[in-house]
Every structure is written in C-alpha cells, then in structure tokens.
Amino acid sequence: MSPHAADAQPLTGSAPGSAPGSAPGAAPGAAHAGHPTGPSSGTAPEPEVLVRREGRDGRLGRLTLNRPRAINALTATMVALLDAALRDWADDPTVTAVVIDGAGERGLCAGGDIRAIREAVLAGTPERALAFWADEYRLNARIGRFPKPYIAIMDGIVMGGGIGVSAHGGVRVVTERSVLSMPEVGIGFIPDVGGTWLLSHAPGELGTHLALTAARVGAADAITAGLADHYLPAEGIPDLLDALRHAADPAAAIAGFDFAAHTPAPGRLTADRTWIDELYRGDKVTEIVTALAASPVSAAGADAAEIGSKCPTSLAVTLRALRAARSLTSLEAALDQEYRLARATLATGDLVEGIRAAVVDKDRNPRWSPAHLDEVDPAEIDRFFAPADQELGLAAALTAASDHRYRA
C-alpha cells in the first residue's frame, strides 16, 4: 500500500480466472504512453491491465498496469488479471519470458488502492480488504517463484504494492526516474506484499532504516538495498523491449543484455551504511530512535525526527516483523506473517486514520492511538503476532506441494 495510491475503486474480489487476450490497439510502445479511459475518451474504458503476447511466436508475455491517472494503483481486478496471466504463462512452453511495466509517465505502480481499503472498513465490510490482501499476497508469492525470467521495468514511482509486483521478480530494472519506497508506517500499516522479507534480507540494517523512515530511494540505492538488479536510462527502455520482442528467445536476450554499459548516479546508502548498521541494530524502536537522536551524524538526527512522525504501533509491529522475517525460511512464510499482521491492523483505528490524513483530507496530521512510542503496550504488539482464526497458509501449501513432488 502507499499514500500515493489515492484513486478509489471498489474491492470487488477476484476477477474470472482466465487471462484476457491481447488488448485492442495495444501498440508495442504502449507501456510508456498515456491511455485515456472513461466517457471523456469517447470509447469504452480499457482494461486495467493490458495482457498480450509479443515477439516471435508470442514468446514474450507483456503485462502493463493501465491506470495511469492513479499511478497504476492496484485494484482487486488488476491483481486477478495479473495472477491469471502468470498462471497460464508459467505452464505455456511457448512463453519464455514476461515483462511488467506501467502505463503513463509517472511510474510502474504507486501501491494498493488505499482509499478502497478505508472505505471497506468504514462500511463494516473488512472482509473485502482481507480478500484483496489475500489475493495480492498470493500473486506476490507466484511472482517470487515464477519459473521463467520475470522482468520488471521499475521506472518512476514504485511503492508499496508496486514493490510487490516487481521486486520479487528475477530481473528488476530501475531508471534515473525511479523512486522506490515502502511507506506503510506513515499510514498506520506495516510493510507488506513481501516487504518484510525483502527488507529483512537487505544488507546490514539498510532494510530497517528504509522500513522505519519510509525513505524514498533512487536507482543506485535500490540496487544497494537489494530491491533492484540493473540500471538503464529511461530512454533505453524501448531498446530493451525491442531486443526482447525481436529475439528468438527473450530469456536468452535478457540474460545477454548489456546493462553494465550504464551506471546510475551515486546514492547515499553505501556511504551511510556504517552508521545505519550501528544505530539501527536494536530490537526496540525507542532504542533506535534514542541512538539516532544522540548521534553526531546530522542525517541520523533527521531519521530520528522522521521516525517520530510515523505511527507508533506500526513502527513497533514492523520492527518485530523484520526481526522475525530474518529467521523465516521463505517469502511465503513472510507473507503469511504479513497477512496475520494486516488482519490485526483492521482491529485498530490507525490505518483508517492514516489513510484519512494522507489521501482523504490530506492534512498530513494523523491522530495516532497511542500517540507516542513510549505509550505502546507490548501486550498489544503481541496480539498482532498471535495466531488468527483464518491464516493465509502459503508456507503450508508450499510444503505440501514439495512433499507431493517428492513422493511422486
């Protein structure tokens, strides 16, 4: 989720399980052009995800998130369309690689549709939010284990749910326009969509820093933190797509593409890692904030102030989730944990309040409960991690599938 994902769409649950055919009029360069939709365009609205096959014999699967006015914020329909396409292509021997990108010039994806989450809670139907998260997390797991090259063009804004549909892929490309973030603690939530898995496995304490501050990073820092693999100037994206389309084997083409010819502008994380690793190593947020505030490093003091503006309960839950995720054995186990935490979040008022302050009233003045870190009750944090009546069960399903293959 992300405070940038502001345009609401109903959480209507899963769309039909079959992937659609090629979108009418989807030109090869459609991923980086605006797509007018709705009555003003004089035509029927375009699909929220453009699904098509390109290149020789349709060997390249193309997925374009197609809500550019909302920076391609994810809806339940979009999640279902993506999942259906990936299910089909995983088993189709004629598809050798998949590319995901976003329509418009603003970014791949600004996150999940948080207005819709808030509206579901206020309407007394939190099960709609839970259904959305369950489907989204299943999609994240599918991406993480996709058996063919999954190439994510992480151009522009990539936040929250946008990280979930890209950073679990095998080939992750950032540009000079890329802005990556997991901003959930700023809206009363926790880094989800596998964010705790990614951030807990970042070098040193970089992931802790990114999770607690909700910091935005560019191309170089995204690569340093393990959220991306390659840098390519935005003007080179059409060349990359052309190379994939024209190749006899898109999988071989991406493996041989010369990403090393381009170098991003320097970031900050490599130089800052020494003090980040030292000051963020605590297991209590209050300890980390105290260490940051006492540091002579000016950036550390700024981090302390930034963390202080986030949701106290979310911060405490997030740090514990990150520490726990380090010892989990799979992305699926981390997603199971995140689903449990998301369910518990719905029982508090912080998420609804955080979304109100960020994208509804936009006063940037959330009233957290409790309001301060030192008021957070450890027993309340324990409640988040307690077994729930309904679990997601991705790790158990993975184990069962592995056992079945072994017995076979």
N, C-alpha and C positions, 0 to 999 in steps of 0.2 A: 504494500500500500504506500501511498505517497500523497502529501498535501497538494501536489500538482495535479493529481487525478481528480479534477473538480466537476466534470460534467456527469450528471446522474443518468443512469439507465436502470430500469427495473432488474432486480436479481431474479431472473425467471427460471433458473435451473438449467439443466443440461439441454443442449440442442440435440436434434437427431444424431445418431451415432455415425452416420456416413459422411465422408468428406465430400464437399461440393466439387463440381467440375471447374474448369477454367472460368475465371470471371470475365464477363463480356467486356471486350475492349481493353483488356489489361495489356498495355504495351510493355516492352522489355524494360523501359526506364521508369515504370510507374511507381517504383518504391520511393523515388525522390521527387515526386510531383504531387501537388495537392489533388484531392479527389472530392469535388463538390457533391454533396448529397442533400436530399430533402427537397421540399417543394420549390425552393428558390432556384434549383438547378433545372427544373422542368422535366426531370426524369425520375424514375424510381430510385430510391436510395441504394447505394452499392452495398455489397456485403461488408460486414465489419472486419472480416479477414479475407483477403484475396488469396485463393488457393489455386495454384496452377502448376503445370509441369513444362519445363522449357529445355532447350538444347537438343542434342541428338537423341532421337527416340524418347524424348521426355525424361532423360536421365537425371535432370536437376529439378528437385522439388522446390517450389518457391512459396513462401508464406509472407504476406505483407499485412501487418496490422493497419487497419484502414479507418481510424477515427482521428484524422489529423487535427481537427478543431479541439479535441480533448487530449492532444499529445498522445493519442492512441491508448488511452487508459483502458484497462481490461474490463470487459463485461463477462457475465456468465456465458453468453452466446459465443464470444471470442474464445474463451477457454475451451468450450466444447468443440468448436471448429478446429482449433489447433490440435487438440487431442485426437480427434477423429482422423485428421490427415496424417499425423505421425503414426498412428496405429496401422493405417493402410500402407504407408510407405516403408515402415520397418520390415514388413513381410513381402514387399514387392521387389523382386530381384532386378527389375528394370530401373529402379530409382537408386542411384549410387551416392547421392549427397543431397542435403537440404540446406537452404538459406532462409533465414528470417530477418526481416527488416521492417521499417516503419514508413508509412505514407507521410508526406509533408516534409517540411524543413526543420521542424522543432525537435524531433527526437524519435527514438525507437519506441519508447513507452514510458509514461510518467508514473505508472503504478496501477494498482487496482482502483476501481471506481468507489472512492470512499464516501461520496455523498449517498450512494445507494446502500452502503453498509449502515450508515447512520439512519437512513430512512427505514430500513428493515427493523432496526432495534426500536426506534420510536413508534413504529406501527405495531409493536408487540409480536413481530414475527422474526425473532433472531435466528430461527432455523434456516431462513433464506441466506443469511450471512454465513452460517455454518456450512451449508451446502456449497456455496460459492468457494469458500476456503478449501473444503474437501476436494472439489474438482480441480481447483488450481494447484493444490499440493500434489495431487496425482499426476497432473501434467508436468510439474517440475521434476518429479521422480522419473517420468518417462523420458524427458529430455536428458536427464543425467545418465541414463542407461541406453540412449538411442544407439543402435548398432552401426550407424553409418556417420560420416562426417556431418556434423550439425554446425553450420557456420552462422554466427550471429553478427550482424552489422550493427554495432553499438554506437551509432552516430547520434549526436545531440543528447538530449536528456534521456537517461536510463536510470530509473529509480524504482525502489520497492518491487512491485510485480514485474517491472521491466527487467530487473536483475534476474528474477526467477525464470523468465523465458529466454534468457541469453547466457548468463554466467555459468550455468550448468552444462553448457554445450562444449563440444570438443575443440572448436576453433572460434575464438572470440576476438573480434576486430574493433578497435577504437580509432577515433579520428581526433583532429585538433578541436573539433566541436563537442566532443564527448564530455558529459557531466554525469558522473555516477554517484549514487548515494543510497543509503538505507536510512531514511529519515523518520522511522516509525516512532522512536521515543519522543518525538516532538508533537505527536498527535495522540499520545496515550496508548500506544500499541507496542509491539515488540518486532524486531527484525524477523520476518517470516519468509515464505517462499524458498526455504533452504538458506536464508541469510545467516542463521546461527551456525550452520555447517561451514559456509564459505568464510565467514569472518573468524570463526574459531580456529580455522586452519590457515589463516593468513600468517605471514612471518612474524615472529615475536608477538608483540601486543598491538600491532597495527589494526587488527580487526576490532579489538576492544576500543581503541581510540575512535575508529570510524562508527562503531555502533553507539557509543555513549554520547558523542558530539553530533552525530548525524551529518558529519562533514561531507562536503561535495569534493570529488576529486576528478582531475582530468586524466588524459591518456596515460602519461608516464606513471602517475601514482596508482592508477587502476591496474596496470601491469605489475607494479611493485607489490601491490596487495594481493595479487593472485586472482583478481576479478576479470582480467583480460589477458590475451596472449600476444596480440600483434598490433602494431600501429600502421595505419595507412591514411595519408591525407584524404580528406573527403572527396577531392576532385579525382582520386584514383579509384573510387568505388565502382563507377561504371566500367572501368577497365577490368576490375576483378570479376564483376558479374559477366562481362563478355567472355572472359577467359573460361569461366565455368560453363557457360552456355555452349561455347564452341568446342569444348574438349570432348574427345571420345569417351573419356572417363573423368567426370567432375571431381571424384575423390582423388585421383592422381593429380589433377590440376591444382587443387588447393594445397596438396602436400608439396608441390613444386613451386608454388607462387613465391616471388622474391619480396617477402615482407622486410627482409633485412636491409633493403635499399633505402628505407625511410626510418628516421629517428624522431621521436616526439620531443617537444620542448621539455626541459628538465622539470621534474616535480619537486615536492618537498619531503616526501615520506622517507626516502633513503637517507637524507641528511638529518632528519628529525628522529630517526628510529632509536638512536642511543637514549635520548631522554624519554621517548614514548615507552620503550621497553622497561625502563626503570620505574617510571611513575604510574604506569597502568597495570602493574602486576598484582595489585591487591585483589582480594576476593570480596571486598565491600566497597560500594560506590563512595561512601563517606570517606574511606581511607584514600581512595584515588583522588577525590576532589581536594582533600587536605594536602596531599603530596603535590598536586599540581599547583595549588594556590601558594604553597611555600617555596616553589622552585624559582630560581633567579631567571629562568628562561621565560621571556615575555610571552611566547606562544603557549607555554604551559598555563600561565595565568589566564590567558584568553580562553583556553579549553575549559578551565575550571568554571569560568563565568558562563560559558556556553552550556555546559552540562547542567548548571544550576537553573537554566531556563526550561529544561525538559521535565517530563512527567516523572515525579519521584518513584512511584510504584513501577512504572515501565522500566526505569533505569535499573532498579533492584532486580526485577524479574529478568531483564535482558542480560545483566552481568552473570547471574546464576546460570541462565540458559547457555551462555557462551562457554562457561567453565565446564558445564555438563557435556556439551557437544564435543569437546575435545576428546572425551573418552568413548563416545558413541562409535559404532562400527560402520555406519553407512549414512548416506544422505537420507534414506528412508526413515531411519531411526530419528534423525534430527527433525524431519518433517512431522513425524508422529508427535514428538515433543512440542513442536510449534502449534500443532492443532490443539493439543491439550491446553496450551497457554492461551491461544486465541479464544477457546471456549470460556475459560475463566475470566478473560478480559471483559466479555459481554456482561458479566455479573457486576462490574464496576461502572461508574459513570464517566471515567476518564476518557474513554475512546470517543463517546458521543460529544463530550465537551471539547476534546482536542480537535475533532473534525469541525465542530461549530466555529471555533476560534480561527482555524486555518483557512477554511474554504466557504463557510456559510456567511457568518457575519464579518469575517476577515479582520477582526480587531486585534489579532495576534496576542490576545490576553487571556489564555485559558485559566480557568479556576480549578486547579488540581485538588484531589482529595485522597490523601493528605497533601498539604501544600509544600512541605519541606522534606528533604531526605531523612533528617533525623527523626521524623514523625512516622516513618514507615514501620509497620508492625511485622516482625519476622514471621509470625504465625500466618499473616495474610499472604506473604510470599510463599510459604509452604503450601497454602491452599491451591495456588496456581499449578503446582507440580504434582498434586495428588491425583491418583487415577480417576478418570472420568467415567460416567455411565456409558458413554459412547466414545470409543477410540478410533483413530483413523486406520491403524493396522497395516501400514505399508511395510514395515520391517517384518512382521509376521508373515505377510503374503510373500515377501521376497524369500524368506527362509523356506516356506512351504514349496515354492517353485523350485528352489535349489534342491531340496530333498527329492522332489518328484523327478527332476532330471538325473539325479544321482542313482535313484532306484531303477530308472529306465535304462 
